[in-house]
Amino acid sequence: MSTTTTISNDVSRIFSKQETLTAATTLAAADSGKTFLISGTGYTVTLPAPTAGWSAKFIVAAAFSTDCVVPADNRDILNGGVIVNGAIVEADAVDQVTFEDGAESIGDHVNISSDGTSFYLSGNGNAASSITVGEL
């Protein structure tokens, strides 16, 4: 008969890395695993080249005055979909995902991960047209 021992340290906690974005940014492989809080005026966040295991989360943290776009340098590599106002918005080999000015709600979010060839998208937007996907 085997015995399983579980060791827990209630004092030690691991927090995810967070960064607030307020201007145009190009992400790197080292940004994998971060949660990016989107605020400020509209800007573009460029994803790094697809790398297996790379992932990031983008959350609207404040209302903004123009669109915030997350494009990939390589085109036609965003796939998946987001739920927007209860409906699925499909991303089938698209270039960008956009948090739309005037439709965004604090808490709208998108998760993006990569297998080394493509990026895979999932997320949730509260209001109609709050998150869109499309071509550059």
Summary of the structure (lengths in Angstrom):
residues: 136
radius of gyration: 16.7
end to end distance: 60.5
largest distance: 63.5
contacts: 390
relative contact order: 0.20
helix: 2%
strand: 45%
